[in-house]
Amino acid sequence: MLPLTQVQSQPVSTLVDGIVDRSRDEQFVPFHFWSEWLRCAAASRDVHDKLLAIAQALQSHHVRTIEGQSLWNDLPRLPWAIREAMDTLADVHNPTSFVNIHTFFARCAADGLVDTAMWAAVLFRELLEEDHVQQKEVYLAAMDAWMQYAGAVLYNKGQPHHSSSPICRAGARWKGPDGFSTERLAFWNERLDELGAQDPALQVPTHRFPLT
């Protein structure tokens, strides 16, 4: 439906026109399209700019309504596809896919395309709030992308957010509230410093959450 080679070779306008035309068919399934879109993002960071441009351009089109949502203005089924991607593409044992998809989620959040912040909480909790984590280097590379692209979004001008989301729950080391808060982000900054001090061989990111 959206082959990586096609994304790499065709201009955004051509891709968008083709997607809109295909979506006029009642058999078109937006969830499947977004799943392919995310697979391209996991496969290559080089196409992230183009994939974001495709989604932004699609939002200017209305083809029909799907369960109260406009195709494409409301990007229907994208959150569902993102949730599935966390199970299928965010595999820490496939470092390229893991880092690429988290980088893309961070860029989606930074661009205001779709709220992906909860998946950052999962990432940071697993490494910084739990013990006996494997593949630390892979986690750290993904975290670096979140802090670089979407640190300000997660900080949210110091206002707590996502506190009611079970996905953003606290790990064993964090004794504060769920969700994002200045205190939790400061704790994550401190834990990154601790990891670097404990193991100088780890490539701990230099980026930190902006807390002012």
ZICOR-V935027 format. One record per residue. SS is DSSP state (h for helix, s for strand, l for the rest). PSI is psi in whole degrees, -180 to 180 (NA if undefined). D_LAST is the distance of its C-alpha to the last C-alpha in whole Angstrom. Layout:
((SS & PSI & D_LAST) (SS & PSI & D_LAST))
This chain:
((l & -36 & 44) (l & 75 & 41) (l & 145 & 42) (h & -40 & 40) (h & -35 & 43) (h & -42 & 43) (h & -40 & 39) (h & -33 & 39) (h & -23 & 42) (l & 149 & 42) (l & 158 & 40) (h & -44 & 38) (h & -41 & 40) (h & -44 & 43) (h & -46 & 41) (h & -44 & 40) (h & -43 & 43) (h & -41 & 45) (h & -45 & 42) (h & -43 & 43) (h & -46 & 46) (h & -32 & 47) (h & -9 & 45) (l & -20 & 47) (l & 129 & 49) (l & -20 & 49) (l & -6 & 49) (l & 131 & 46) (l & 107 & 43) (h & -37 & 40) (h & -42 & 38) (h & -39 & 41) (h & -49 & 39) (h & -33 & 36) (h & -41 & 37) (h & -41 & 38) (h & -44 & 35) (h & -34 & 33) (h & -38 & 36) (h & -41 & 35) (h & -38 & 32) (h & -29 & 32) (h & -34 & 35) (l & 125 & 34) (h & -19 & 30) (h & -20 & 32) (h & 6 & 33) (h & -45 & 29) (h & -45 & 29) (h & -40 & 32) (h & -41 & 32) (h & -40 & 29) (h & -37 & 31) (h & -49 & 34) (h & -43 & 32) (h & -39 & 30) (h & -37 & 34) (h & -31 & 35) (l & -15 & 33) (l & 1 & 35) (l & 144 & 39) (s & 118 & 40) (s & -48 & 43) (s & 177 & 44) (s & 134 & 42) (s & 108 & 42) (l & 49 & 41) (l & -2 & 40) (s & 144 & 37) (s & 129 & 38) (s & 103 & 39) (s & -1 & 37) (l & -40 & 34) (l & 4 & 33) (l & 54 & 33) (l & 142 & 35) (l & -2 & 35) (h & -46 & 32) (h & -35 & 30) (h & -45 & 33) (h & -36 & 34) (h & -42 & 30) (h & -42 & 31) (h & -38 & 34) (h & -31 & 33) (h & -27 & 31) (h & -31 & 34) (h & -34 & 36) (l & -28 & 34) (l & 64 & 31) (l & 112 & 33) (l & -19 & 32) (l & -5 & 35) (l & 82 & 35) (h & -41 & 32) (h & -49 & 32) (h & -44 & 32) (h & -51 & 30) (h & -41 & 27) (h & -44 & 28) (h & -36 & 28) (h & -37 & 25) (h & -42 & 24) (h & -41 & 25) (h & -42 & 24) (h & -40 & 20) (h & -35 & 21) (h & -43 & 23) (h & -44 & 20) (h & -35 & 18) (h & -6 & 21) (l & 19 & 21) (l & -46 & 25) (l & 148 & 25) (l & 110 & 22) (l & 8 & 22) (h & -35 & 19) (h & -31 & 22) (h & -24 & 23) (h & -39 & 20) (h & -39 & 20) (h & -47 & 23) (h & -51 & 23) (h & -37 & 20) (h & -45 & 22) (h & -38 & 25) (h & -42 & 24) (h & -14 & 22) (l & -5 & 23) (l & 164 & 27) (l & 164 & 29) (l & 47 & 32) (l & 133 & 30) (l & 164 & 32) (l & 44 & 31) (h & -38 & 28) (h & -36 & 28) (h & -45 & 28) (h & -44 & 25) (h & -38 & 23) (h & -40 & 24) (h & -40 & 23) (h & -40 & 20) (h & -41 & 19) (h & -42 & 20) (h & -45 & 18) (h & -35 & 14) (h & -47 & 16) (h & -35 & 17) (h & 19 & 15) (h & -41 & 12) (h & -34 & 10) (h & -44 & 13) (h & -36 & 13) (h & -39 & 9) (h & 43 & 10) (h & 30 & 8) (h & 0 & 8) (l & 128 & 11) (l & 146 & 14) (s & 162 & 16) (l & 24 & 20) (l & -20 & 20) (l & -1 & 24) (l & 123 & 25) (h & -23 & 27) (h & -29 & 26) (h & 27 & 22) (l & 163 & 24) (l & 151 & 23) (l & -175 & 25) (l & -35 & 27) (l & -20 & 24) (l & 120 & 21) (l & 3 & 22) (l & -168 & 20) (l & 162 & 20) (l & 173 & 21) (l & -162 & 18) (s & 136 & 15) (l & 162 & 12) (h & -39 & 9) (h & -41 & 12) (h & -40 & 14) (h & -37 & 12) (h & -39 & 11) (h & -43 & 15) (h & -42 & 15) (h & -45 & 13) (h & -41 & 16) (h & -36 & 19) (h & -42 & 18) (h & -42 & 18) (h & -43 & 21) (h & -42 & 23) (h & -37 & 23) (h & -35 & 24) (h & -34 & 27) (l & 91 & 28) (l & -19 & 28) (l & -20 & 30) (l & 138 & 27) (l & 77 & 25) (l & 132 & 22) (l & 148 & 19) (l & -21 & 17) (l & 145 & 14) (l & 162 & 12) (l & 133 & 9) (l & 116 & 6) (l & 20 & 4) (l & NA & 0))
